[in-house]
């Protein structure tokens, strides 16, 4: 229970306008102890439009699997209530999203409060003159309505909250590239229409107990277009400075220990893969911000910090949005010229380490009689400064050269891939005639490793191998996906087989790595003898393998397959990645 004096102090830290009661939330009226159900979002969306008809438009941009409307509020002082109007006026768009993990619901209540104050001119004055705000109070709507008191046992408040995943059990913050969930497909349509310069994703972190109340992470800072990273770094730096002046203790990295439950292991900064919001938007040459309030802070504190972060973003975009918008367009132009140049698929944090002061609490680490493992227990009455290591130098890891023209998707897979490309607004065209002997690159896997378990409804796949040139027949109806387009980095991330969130990595081409035809053993025996009799080199190579490789020598199937692979019946498409690279547009 929060002491009345503390609650009053927290509320005083969040300036409240004298708006009509219908524009306040259940959360605000409860002293930020509770949060409302989704019917409140629907009602408030309409009420804001009624209260500010010249500044706010309430829109539905999708439907959930359980049939609930996905609502957004479009706010602008310029009357730019459509994406076309925003583009015509040259206004940067800021998309602020709450409740992608619906148990982490600070963003909904903080966002409504920040919107009301901004419209009333109490805070972020004039910010809506210079940008369009698209506010999505709850992204994971069905998960929001899976309401319960203990949906987030490692989080202090609100009294009840929603569930992390959707009704179909998708974690939406793993779905940006593969876009399986209907909710994500709706969000991508919204993003394609509005093309937000800044996408703000509001969360609550898990983790240990310490004094810091929020982390602010932005990309591009380490990833994406190298020149555009300056804009991302400026946004991160300015927001951290703004909220620090208001009493927060923000950090620019995710505050999860390098070793689980061990404060002295320190922290490792890094980048997210494209399945996450902050990994995805840099591939579109746009900025993404991850706001992670600390779960062990009470709900009034977390709403206040999130509210301050939202106001700061609006103010920063109002000040610098035009400049950052030009920087984003310049990154688009550079992406058009990525063909034949190195593109990073993954990033890594180096071992370069610095020691930093981190505001924690006194703690003990003792073996647990319950689990039997070493457990850390914190004393929140005794603040303590920890001197811990931080690694934050991030560099490109796996890189590939983008094809000089683009990718070709064979006709058999064209519909599958086209549907995914269209969701992301990626340009492609269907070939109206065949190319009998196209000079292309193919990727044949030396090793294909299937995931041991299902992950986000997919069995993931990892390949070892390399691209090699060879002529292939390209059928009519195949797709050509050019690299020369603003979303070139996203094209590469989706179609390079060794990218962490490529369509292949998510299992969309698993059939190509399943052997379907076999040679009976008694047939293979005859084939083997015939091959060795006809070609002494084959016989010599087989003998060498048997004598030098004990595992091969003991494996009857491997020995027979040695010869089966050399037979005309062998499936030459087995382990062949069904996407080609080309240096010449067909």
C-alpha positions in Angstrom: 0.0 0.0 0.0 1.3 3.5 -0.9 1.4 6.0 1.9 -1.0 9.0 1.2 1.8 11.5 1.5 3.9 9.6 -1.1 0.9 9.3 -3.4 0.2 13.0 -3.3 3.8 13.7 -4.0 3.8 11.4 -7.0 0.6 12.9 -8.4 2.0 16.4 -7.9 4.9 15.4 -10.1 2.5 14.8 -12.9 0.8 18.1 -13.8 -3.0 17.5 -14.3 -5.1 19.7 -16.5 -8.7 20.7 -15.5 -10.2 18.7 -18.3 -13.6 17.1 -18.2 -13.8 14.0 -16.0 -14.6 11.9 -19.1 -11.0 12.4 -20.4 -9.5 11.0 -17.2 -8.7 7.3 -16.9 -9.6 4.8 -14.3 -6.0 4.8 -13.4 -5.8 8.5 -12.7 -9.0 8.4 -10.7 -7.7 5.5 -8.6 -4.5 7.4 -7.8 -2.7 5.2 -10.3 -3.5 2.0 -8.4 -5.6 0.4 -11.1 -5.9 0.3 -14.8 -9.1 0.2 -16.9 -10.5 -2.4 -19.2 -10.4 -2.0 -23.0 -13.9 -0.6 -23.2 -12.3 2.5 -21.5 -9.9 2.8 -24.5 -12.8 2.7 -27.0 -14.7 5.3 -25.0 -11.8 7.6 -24.5 -10.8 7.4 -28.2 -14.3 8.7 -29.1 -14.4 11.2 -26.2 -11.1 12.8 -27.2 -12.4 13.3 -30.7 -15.6 14.9 -29.4 -13.7 17.2 -27.0 -11.1 18.2 -29.6 -12.7 17.7 -33.0 -10.2 19.9 -34.8 -7.2 18.2 -33.2 -8.1 14.5 -32.7 -9.4 11.8 -34.9 -10.3 8.4 -33.5 -9.6 5.5 -35.9 -9.9 1.7 -36.0 -7.0 0.2 -37.8 -7.7 -3.5 -37.4 -9.5 -6.3 -35.6 -8.1 -8.9 -33.3 -8.7 -12.7 -33.6 -11.3 -12.4 -30.9 -13.1 -9.6 -32.8 -12.0 -6.5 -30.8 -11.3 -3.2 -32.6 -7.7 -2.0 -32.6 -8.0 1.8 -31.9 -5.6 4.7 -32.4 -5.9 8.4 -31.8 -4.5 10.7 -34.5 -3.6 14.1 -33.0 -2.4 17.2 -34.8 -3.0 21.0 -34.6 -2.8 21.2 -38.4 -5.8 19.1 -39.4 -3.5 16.3 -40.8 -5.8 13.5 -39.9 -4.7 11.2 -42.8 -1.4 9.9 -43.8 -1.7 11.7 -47.1 -2.3 15.0 -45.4 0.7 14.5 -43.1 2.9 13.7 -46.1 1.5 16.7 -48.1 2.3 19.0 -45.2 5.7 17.4 -44.7 5.0 16.7 -41.1 7.1 14.0 -39.2 4.9 11.3 -37.6 5.4 10.0 -34.1 3.8 6.7 -33.4 3.5 5.9 -29.7 2.4 2.4 -28.8 1.4 1.0 -25.4 0.5 -2.5 -24.4 2.4 -4.7 -26.9 2.8 -6.8 -23.7 -0.5 -6.1 -22.2 0.6 -6.8 -18.6 3.1 -3.9 -19.0 0.4 -1.4 -19.4 2.0 1.9 -18.1 2.0 3.3 -21.7 -1.8 3.3 -22.0 -2.4 5.3 -18.9 0.6 7.6 -19.3 -0.2 8.2 -22.9 -3.8 9.3 -22.4 -2.6 11.7 -19.6 0.2 13.1 -21.8 -2.2 13.5 -24.8 -4.7 15.4 -22.7 -2.1 17.7 -21.3 -0.6 18.4 -24.7 -4.0 19.1 -26.2 -4.8 21.5 -23.3 -1.5 23.3 -23.8 -0.2 22.4 -20.4 2.9 20.5 -21.6 4.7 20.0 -24.9 3.3 23.4 -26.0 3.1 23.6 -29.7 4.4 20.1 -30.3 1.4 19.1 -32.3 1.9 22.1 -34.6 5.1 20.4 -35.9 4.2 16.7 -36.0 1.4 14.2 -36.1 1.0 11.9 -33.2 -0.5 8.5 -33.7 -1.2 7.0 -30.3 -2.1 3.3 -30.0 -3.1 2.9 -26.3 -3.1 -1.0 -26.5 -1.5 -3.0 -29.3 -2.2 -6.5 -27.8 -5.9 -5.9 -27.2 -7.0 -9.6 -26.6 -4.1 -10.0 -24.2 -5.2 -6.9 -22.4 -8.6 -8.4 -21.7 -7.1 -11.6 -20.2 -7.2 -9.6 -17.0 -5.9 -10.8 -13.7 -4.2 -9.9 -10.4 -1.1 -12.0 -10.8 -0.4 -11.8 -14.5 2.9 -10.1 -13.7 4.1 -11.5 -10.4 7.4 -9.7 -10.7 5.8 -6.3 -11.1 4.4 -3.8 -8.5 1.0 -2.7 -9.8 -1.5 -2.0 -11.1 -3.9 -4.2 -9.1 -4.9 -6.1 -12.2 -3.5 -6.1 -15.6 -3.5 -8.0 -19.0 -1.5 -10.8 -20.3 1.9 -10.8 -22.1 0.8 -12.6 -25.3 -2.2 -12.5 -27.7 -5.2 -14.8 -27.7 -3.3 -16.9 -30.2 -0.3 -16.9 -27.8 1.9 -14.8 -30.1 4.5 -12.5 -28.5 4.0 -9.5 -30.7 7.5 -8.2 -29.9 8.9 -11.2 -31.7 6.7 -10.8 -34.7 7.8 -7.7 -36.6 9.4 -9.5 -39.5 7.5 -12.8 -39.8 4.2 -10.9 -39.1 2.1 -14.0 -38.3 -0.3 -12.3 -35.9 -3.3 -10.5 -37.3 -2.5 -7.7 -34.9 1.0 -7.3 -36.3 -0.4 -7.3 -39.9 -2.7 -4.5 -38.9 0.1 -2.6 -37.3 2.3 -2.9 -40.4 -0.5 -1.6 -42.5 -0.7 1.4 -40.2 3.0 1.9 -40.3 3.2 1.6 -44.1 0.4 4.2 -44.4 1.8 6.7 -41.9 5.6 6.0 -42.2 6.4 7.2 -38.7 9.8 8.9 -38.3 9.8 7.8 -34.6 8.2 4.6 -33.3 8.0 4.5 -29.5 7.4 1.2 -27.8 6.4 1.4 -24.1 7.3 -1.5 -21.8 8.0 -2.5 -18.3 11.2 -4.5 -17.8 11.8 -7.5 -15.6 14.9 -7.8 -13.5 16.6 -7.4 -10.2 15.9 -4.8 -7.6 17.8 -1.5 -7.9 17.2 2.2 -7.7 17.2 3.1 -11.4 13.6 3.6 -12.7 13.9 3.4 -16.5 16.0 2.5 -19.5 15.8 4.4 -22.8 17.1 2.5 -25.8 17.0 3.9 -29.3 18.1 2.5 -32.7 19.7 3.4 -35.0 22.6 4.0 -32.6 24.6 0.8 -33.2 22.8 -0.6 -36.2 21.3 0.4 -39.5 22.5 3.3 -41.7 25.8 4.6 -40.1 25.1 8.2 -40.9 21.5 8.1 -39.6 22.7 6.8 -36.3 23.5 10.4 -35.3 19.8 11.2 -35.3 19.0 8.1 -33.1 21.8 9.0 -30.7 20.5 12.6 -30.4 17.0 11.4 -29.7 18.3 9.0 -27.0 20.6 11.6 -25.4 18.0 14.4 -25.3 15.2 12.2 -23.9 17.5 10.8 -21.2 18.5 14.4 -20.3 14.9 15.6 -20.2 13.6 12.9 -17.8 16.8 13.0 -15.7 16.0 16.7 -15.0 12.6 15.5 -13.8 14.1 13.2 -11.2 14.5 9.9 -13.1 17.7 7.9 -13.2 17.7 6.6 -16.7 20.2 4.3 -18.4 20.8 3.8 -22.1 21.0 0.0 -21.9 18.7 -2.8 -20.9 19.4 -3.3 -17.2 19.7 -7.1 -17.2 22.8 -8.6 -15.6 25.4 -10.2 -17.8 25.0 -13.3 -15.6 21.5 -14.1 -14.3 21.0 -12.9 -10.7 24.6 -11.7 -10.3 24.9 -7.9 -9.8 28.7 -8.0 -10.0 28.6 -9.4 -13.5 27.5 -6.0 -14.7 25.7 -5.2 -18.0 26.1 -5.8 -21.7 24.6 -3.4 -24.2 23.7 -4.5 -27.7 21.2 -4.4 -30.5 18.0 -6.4 -31.0 17.3 -8.7 -33.9 14.7 -7.5 -36.4 11.9 -9.5 -34.7 11.9 -6.7 -32.1 10.6 -3.2 -32.7 14.1 -1.6 -32.1 15.7 -4.1 -34.5 13.0 -3.7 -37.1 12.6 0.0 -37.7 16.3 0.8 -38.4 15.9 -1.5 -41.4 13.3 0.9 -42.7 15.6 3.9 -41.9 13.4 5.1 -39.1 13.9 5.5 -35.4 12.6 3.2 -32.7 12.7 3.9 -29.0 12.2 1.3 -26.3 11.0 2.7 -23.0 11.4 0.2 -20.2 10.3 1.3 -16.7 11.5 -0.8 -13.9 9.0 -3.4 -12.7 9.8 -3.1 -9.0 8.8 0.6 -9.0 5.2 1.1 -8.0 2.6 1.9 -10.6 2.3 5.7 -9.9 6.1 6.0 -10.3 6.1 4.0 -13.5 3.2 6.0 -15.1 4.9 9.3 -14.2 8.2 8.2 -15.7 6.5 6.9 -18.9 4.4 10.1 -19.1 7.6 12.2 -18.9 9.3 10.1 -21.6 6.3 10.5 -23.9 6.2 14.3 -23.4 10.0 14.4 -24.0 9.7 12.6 -27.3 6.9 14.9 -28.5 9.1 17.9 -27.6 12.2 16.5 -29.2 10.4 15.7 -32.4 8.9 19.2 -32.4 12.4 20.7 -32.1 14.4 18.4 -34.3 11.8 16.5 -36.4 12.4 18.3 -39.6 16.1 17.8 -39.4 15.7 14.1 -38.5 13.1 13.7 -41.2 15.6 14.9 -43.8 18.2 12.6 -42.3 15.8 9.6 -42.7 15.1 10.5 -46.3 18.9 10.7 -47.0 19.2 7.3 -45.5 16.5 6.1 -47.9 18.5 7.5 -50.8 21.7 5.7 -49.6 19.7 2.5 -49.2 18.9 2.7 -52.9 22.6 2.3 -53.6 23.4 -0.6 -51.2 23.7 -3.1 -54.1 27.1 -4.8 -54.0 28.1 -3.3 -50.7 28.5 -5.0 -47.2 25.4 -5.2 -45.1 25.4 -6.3 -41.5 23.0 -9.2 -40.7 24.0 -9.3 -37.0 25.9 -7.3 -34.4 28.0 -8.2 -31.4 29.3 -6.5 -28.3 33.0 -6.5 -28.0 34.9 -7.4 -24.8 35.9 -3.7 -24.3 34.8 -3.0 -20.7 34.5 0.1 -18.5 33.6 0.2 -14.8 30.5 2.2 -13.9 28.7 3.3 -10.8 25.2 1.8 -10.7 22.6 2.6 -8.0 21.6 -0.6 -6.4 20.8 -1.9 -2.9 22.7 -3.9 -0.4 22.3 -7.6 -1.1 23.4 -11.0 0.0 24.0 -14.1 -2.1 23.3 -17.4 -0.3 22.2 -20.9 -1.4 18.5 -21.4 -1.4 16.9 -24.2 0.6 14.1 -24.2 -2.0 15.9 -24.3 -5.4 19.3 -25.3 -4.2 20.9 -22.5 -6.3 22.7 -19.3 -5.2 20.0 -16.6 -4.8 20.4 -12.8 -4.4 18.3 -11.1 -1.8 18.1 -7.3 -1.7 17.5 -4.9 1.2 15.6 -1.9 -0.4 16.1 0.1 2.9 19.8 0.3 2.2 20.8 2.0 -1.0 24.2 1.1 -2.3 26.4 2.1 -5.2 27.7 -0.9 -7.2 30.9 -0.6 -9.1 30.2 -3.0 -12.0 31.5 -3.7 -15.6 29.7 -2.4 -18.6 30.3 -3.5 -22.2 28.8 -1.2 -24.7 31.0 -1.2 -27.8 28.8 -2.8 -30.5 30.2 -3.7 -33.9 28.9 -5.5 -37.0 29.3 -9.3 -36.8 28.0 -11.4 -39.7 28.0 -9.4 -42.9 27.1 -10.1 -46.5 27.5 -8.2 -49.8 24.0 -7.3 -51.0 23.4 -8.7 -54.5 24.1 -6.2 -57.3 20.5 -6.4 -58.6 18.3 -8.3 -56.2 16.7 -11.6 -55.3 14.7 -14.0 -57.4 12.0 -16.1 -55.7 11.0 -19.1 -57.8 7.4 -19.3 -58.9 6.6 -22.2 -56.6 7.3 -19.9 -53.6 6.1 -16.7 -55.1 2.8 -16.4 -53.4 4.2 -17.2 -49.9 6.9 -14.7 -50.2 4.9 -12.0 -52.0 2.4 -12.0 -49.1 5.1 -11.3 -46.6 6.9 -8.7 -48.7 3.6 -6.8 -49.2 3.0 -6.6 -45.5 6.2 -4.6 -45.2 5.6 -2.4 -48.2 8.6 -3.9 -50.0 8.6 -3.4 -53.8 8.8 -6.5 -56.1 7.5 -7.6 -59.5 6.3 -10.9 -61.0 8.2 -12.0 -64.1 6.0 -12.3 -67.2 8.4 -14.6 -69.0 10.8 -17.4 -68.2 14.6 -17.0 -68.2 16.0 -20.4 -69.5 19.6 -19.9 -68.3 19.8 -17.1 -65.8 23.3 -16.5 -64.4 22.5 -16.4 -60.7 23.9 -17.3 -57.3 22.6 -20.2 -55.3 23.0 -21.2 -51.7 23.3 -24.9 -51.0 23.5 -25.8 -47.4 26.4 -27.8 -46.2 24.5 -28.3 -43.0 20.9 -27.6 -42.0 20.1 -27.5 -38.3 16.4 -27.5 -37.3 15.4 -26.0 -33.9 14.7 -28.6 -31.3 11.5 -27.0 -30.1 8.8 -24.8 -31.5 9.4 -21.0 -31.1 6.5 -18.6 -31.8 4.7 -21.4 -33.6 7.7 -22.1 -35.9 10.5 -24.6 -36.1 13.4 -22.4 -36.8 16.2 -23.4 -39.2 19.9 -22.5 -39.3 22.1 -23.1 -42.3 25.8 -23.4 -42.9 27.0 -22.8 -46.5 27.8 -20.1 -49.0 26.5 -18.5 -52.2 28.0 -19.8 -55.5 27.4 -18.8 -59.1 25.5 -21.2 -61.4 23.0 -21.0 -64.2 19.4 -21.8 -63.3 16.1 -21.8 -65.1 13.8 -19.1 -63.8 10.2 -19.8 -64.5 7.5 -17.3 -65.5 5.7 -16.1 -62.4 8.8 -15.9 -60.3 9.4 -12.7 -58.2 12.2 -10.2 -58.6 12.9 -8.2 -55.5 15.2 -5.4 -56.2 17.8 -4.2 -53.7 17.5 -0.7 -55.1 14.7 0.5 -52.9 14.5 2.5 -49.6 13.9 -0.7 -47.6 17.0 -2.4 -49.0 18.2 -3.4 -45.5 14.9 -5.0 -44.7 15.0 -6.9 -48.1 18.4 -8.3 -47.2 17.3 -9.1 -43.6 14.3 -11.1 -44.9 15.9 -12.9 -47.8 19.5 -13.7 -46.8 19.3 -17.2 -45.5 21.7 -16.7 -42.6 20.0 -13.5 -41.3 18.6 -14.1 -37.8 15.0 -13.3 -38.7 14.9 -14.2 -42.4 12.0 -16.1 -43.8 14.2 -19.1 -44.0 15.3 -18.8 -40.3 11.6 -18.7 -39.3 11.0 -22.0 -41.1 9.1 -20.8 -44.2 11.3 -23.0 -46.4 11.8 -26.1 -44.2 10.4 -28.4 -46.9 13.5 -27.7 -49.0 15.6 -29.3 -46.3 13.6 -32.4 -45.9 14.7 -35.4 -48.0 11.7 -36.9 -49.7 13.2 -39.6 -52.1 15.4 -42.5 -51.1 17.3 -45.3 -52.7 16.7 -48.7 -51.3 19.8 -50.3 -49.6 20.0 -53.2 -52.0 19.8 -50.8 -55.0 22.5 -48.5 -53.4 24.8 -51.5 -53.0 24.6 -52.3 -56.7 25.0 -48.6 -57.6 28.1 -48.3 -55.4 29.8 -51.2 -57.0 28.9 -50.0 -60.5 30.3 -46.5 -59.7 33.6 -47.8 -58.3 34.0 -50.2 -61.3 33.4 -47.4 -63.7 35.4 -44.6 -62.0 38.6 -45.5 -60.1 38.6 -41.9 -58.6 35.3 -42.6 -56.9 36.6 -45.8 -55.5 39.8 -44.1 -54.2 37.8 -41.3 -52.6 35.5 -43.8 -50.9 38.5 -45.7 -49.6 40.1 -42.6 -48.3 36.9 -41.5 -46.4 36.6 -45.0 -44.8 40.2 -45.0 -43.7 40.4 -41.4 -42.5 36.9 -40.8 -41.0 35.9 -43.4 -38.3 32.4 -41.9 -37.9 31.8 -42.3 -41.6 33.3 -45.8 -41.6 30.8 -46.9 -38.9 27.8 -45.3 -40.5 26.2 -47.6 -43.1 23.7 -45.0 -44.3 26.5 -42.4 -44.8 28.5 -44.9 -46.8 25.6 -45.7 -49.1 24.7 -42.0 -49.4 28.2 -41.3 -50.7 27.3 -43.1 -53.8 23.6 -42.1 -53.9 24.6 -38.5 -54.2 26.6 -39.3 -57.3 23.6 -41.0 -59.0 21.3 -39.3 -61.4 18.3 -40.0 -59.1 19.7 -37.8 -56.4 17.5 -34.7 -55.8 19.6 -31.8 -56.8 17.2 -29.4 -55.1 17.7 -31.0 -51.7 19.3 -28.4 -49.4 19.0 -25.8 -52.1 17.7 -22.5 -50.7 14.7 -21.6 -52.9 15.7 -18.0 -53.3 18.4 -16.8 -55.8 20.6 -13.8 -56.0 21.2 -12.0 -59.3 23.6 -9.3 -60.5 21.3 -8.5 -63.4 17.6 -7.6 -63.2 15.6 -10.1 -65.2 
